[in-house]
Amino acid sequence: MNSTHRQIAVIGGGLSGICSAYFLATKGYEVAVIERRAHVAEEATFGDSGLLAPGTAMPLTLPGALATFACRFQDEPRVLLASGADFGRRRWMRATRAAQQHHFAQHKLILSRLSAYGQDLTQQLQAHYNMEHENSAGVFHLFRQSAEAARLPALQEAASQCEYKQLTLDAAGIRALEPAFSSEAALAGALYYPDDIAGNSVLFAKQMRNAAQALGVSFHFNSTVSSIRSEFGGRVTLEVQSPHLASHLTMDAVVVAAGMASAALLQPLDTSLPLRALQSYSALVPVKNPDDAPTMALYDDSYKVAMTRLGSRIRISGLLGFVPASQTLPPKALRNLLKIAGDYYPNAANYNQAHFWSNSIAMMPTGLPVVGPTRQGNIFVNVGHGVTGWAASVGSARLLSDMMAGEETEIATAGLLPRDVLG
């Protein structure tokens, strides 16, 4: 244990913050989680796809259509783009395209290994605490068109390097494993990952809160950190607006796991992370005909949309877009989610009873999370896990706790550290 970091504040009560607090508490630290919402997992975690799937962990969740603004005029846009000039967004998109063109294989490998690590940790935690879950085994990475299926060799190579099981399937093979697929669904091919799973990430987050509290972690809700200041003597002071905390808290270290709010907190500390807020859209629909409903999860490569079966419900998540967060969800997004589900499973659910919501997701241009110490040795960061970030969040949290304790990490951290981003 690093004796200089005895009292630690974690800013953010999402999955990455909760798990960071938990793993730090297992190492003997005194940890407090500060969350601006009234409960845990109410922002990005609430919009997570539910995939706990290294095979479909993609460093870039945005499809190739991002390269053109014309896609906003399509009836079924793959990515929604807000109108008007936004030069910061354009710079971010250029950086994203550069990462995709030159570093995709490397970033895919990094994220897949991190996600495999996080998946293993999650399953260990679920077993250790006898957690309730809604897990399903097996995930399809589906391709609708032959041109899209041309990407299969690169993805197969990444899976081979990570040493996890995969099967390459044609349409007949897909339907043999999942008979619920519509006979009219466009299925050009798929990679099937039998060891990948899907489940309820919000349920997991809530149970991890209970596990953390049992280890002594305190949670402070409706509390917002407005600034972080390094102090002489190696401590750090947080300015807090809270009904039940002091306006200034001095701790030995702080973990910033606050999604997009992380950028504003870190900016004055000479740590400028190129995070960008994207909106994810999700729908939850009740199963109507169990025999026509999927038993396994899927990831649609064309639309970058995930579908997971959660008992008597089906969750459809994805459709990232550069659109302002608002109470009114764009009709295009809603139509698209239901269309995709209906393409595959037209008789599975009562789609007219869908419940919709959206969330802001903090993303880096690389699509990789950022985990580790900033230039200030007692200020750490754990952000940018993306819309399919359940496994990556858990893996990152364990890596972070090992770093903070001065212990060797169990997997490599290259490509994930703040210094890899900031130079």
C-alpha positions, -999 to +999 in steps of 0.1 A: +000+000+000+012+035-009+013+052+025+011+087+010-024+080-003-044+070+028-076+090+022-089+091-014-118+109-030-134+094-061-154+119-082-181+101-100-206+074-090-207+056-124-193+021-129-157+033-132-159+054-100-177+027-080-153+000-091-123+023-085-135+029-050-141-008-044-107-020-055-090+008-036-109-002-004-097-038-008-062-025-005-070-007+028-076+028+017-102+051+032-124+061+002-152+085-003-172+087-036-187+121-045-216+119-070-237+148-083-268+127-089-291+112-063-280+076-070-252+056-086-251+048-123-275+075-135-255+089-164-232+070-188-235+037-170-273+039-174-268+041-211-243+013-214-250-014-240-249-043-215-222-061-235-194-076-214-177-087-245-140-084-254-147-097-289-169-068-298-150-042-279-142-016-306-118+013-301-140+034-324-177+033-318-185+056-347-191+041-381-174+052-413-204+075-421-188+099-396-166+111-424-194+130-441-221+154-429-244+140-456-255+112-433-277+136-413-300+138-443-306+101-446-339+087-434-320+062-413-288+079-403-261+058-388-247+088-368-267+119-360-249+151-365-261+184-351-264+212-377-242+243-376-204+248-375-185+233-346-148+235-353-139+217-321-160+188-332-144+188-366-109+186-351-121+157-329-135+139-359-102+144-378-083+129-349-108+100-348-103+093-385-065+094-381-066+069-352-089+046-372-067+047-403-033+043-387-038+026-353-070+006-355-054-028-350-032-016-321-061+001-304-084-028-309-058-051-293-054-028-263-091-024-257-099-061-262-072-072-237-085-046-212-121-058-217-111-095-214-094-086-181-125-066-170-149-094-180-129-119-159-129-096-129-167-090-133-175-127-133-152-133-103-171-105-084-205-118-094-195-153-081-178-141-050-208-119-039-234-143-053-248-113-073-281-113-090-276-109-127-293-112-161-264-126-180-267-143-213-238-163-230-226-157-265-224-126-286-226-121-324-207-094-342-230-092-373-224-078-407-253-069-429-235-064-462-207-083-480-186-052-482-188-048-444-179-085-439-146-078-457-134-065-423-136-100-408-099-109-413-087-080-393-111-087-365-102-124-366-065-115-362-072-093-332-092-121-316-064-145-322-039-122-306-061-120-275-064-158-275-102-159-271-126-182-289-143-171-321-163-187-349-167-173-384-203-179-395-223-175-427-260-168-426-269-204-422-245-208-393-259-177-376-294-190-378-284-224-366-271-209-334-299-183-330-331-195-347-350-164-336-334-143-364-360-133-391-357-153-423-356-119-441-329-103-420-298-093-440-270-115-426-238-114-447-217-130-420-207-128-383-180-134-358-194-154-329-178-152-295-191-180-273-173-168-241-186-132-244-216-123-223-242-096-219-262-085-189-275-057-168-246-033-161-268-010-139-277-039-117-241-048-114-231-012-105-257-011-077-245-043-063-209-031-065-219-001-045-231-024-017-199-044-019-179-012-016-199+001+013-193-032+031-156-024+029-161+011+044-165+032+012-187+062+019-210+076-008-221+113-009-249+121-034-263+154-047-227+167-043-207+184-070-170+190-071-163+224-087-125+225-085-095+205-075-064+222-061-030+206-053-016+217-019+019+219-005+028+187+014+014+164-012-023+167-005-052+179-026-083+201-018-117+197-034-142+226-035-176+210-031-212+220-032-231+196-011-260+195+015-239+173+038-202+178+031-179+206+040-173+232+012-136+222+011-123+187+015-086+179+018-075+144+008-043+125+001-054+118-035-083+121-059-096+099-087-115+118-114-141+095-129-168+120-137-173+115-174-174+148-194-172+168-162-136+154-158-123+176-186-133+209-168-119+197-135-086+187-150-081+217-174-067+241-147-043+214-136-024+213-169-042+182-180-062+188-211-078+156-222-095+158-257-128+143-244-158+149-265-195+144-255-215+121-277-251+111-271-261+075-269-297+064-274-313+034-259-346+016-260-360-010-237-389-031-250-410-059-234-407-094-249-440-104-266-432-138-280-404-156-261-399-181-289-392-153-313-369-134-290-331-137-290-313-158-264-279-142-273-267-106-277-256-090-309-235-061-321-246-047-355-214-035-373-233-014-398-252+007-372-229+002-342-259-009-322-260-036-295-290-057-286-292-077-253-318-099-238-326-090-202-350-116-191-385-104-202-370-073-219-348-065-248-324-036-247-312-018-279-283+006-274-259+027-295-265+052-322-240+078-311-244+113-323-231+148-320-264+163-309-272+185-279-284+167-249-321+175-244-353+162-229-367+155-264-351+126-282-346+130-319-373+110-338-346+098-362-328+081-334-360+064-320-370+052-355-336+038-361-334+018-329-367+001-334-360-005-371-328-023-363-345-045-337-374-052-361-351-062-389-337-090-368-366-099-345-399-085-359-422-106-337-401-107-306-413-076-287-440-050-282-420-023-300-449+002-296-443+000-258-407+010-260-391+031-233-364+055-246-336+075-230-303+091-239-271+097-222-239+117-228-208+096-232-173+110-228-151+097-256-115+101-266-105+103-303-088+070-300-118+053-285-096+041-256-101+050-220-075+071-201-064+056-168-037+065-143-018+094-128-017+130-142+013+153-140+002+159-104+012+127-086-018+126-063-045+133-090-056+103-111-080+098-139-103+070-151-125+081-180-135+075-216-147+039-216-174+044-243-209+031-248-197-006-246-175+002-216-187-022-189-158-046-191-133-018-197-145+002-167-140-028-144-106-036-158-095+001-157-105+004-121-084-026-110-054-012-130-058+021-113-059+007-078-028-013-085-010+018-098-021+039-068-008+012-044+025+011-062+019-025-073+027-041-107-004-043-129-016-077-141-019-065-177+000-039-197-011-002-194+006+011-226-018+033-246-041+039-216-020+063-195-026+100-195+010+105-206+003+085-237-024+111-246-007+142-234+028+134-245 
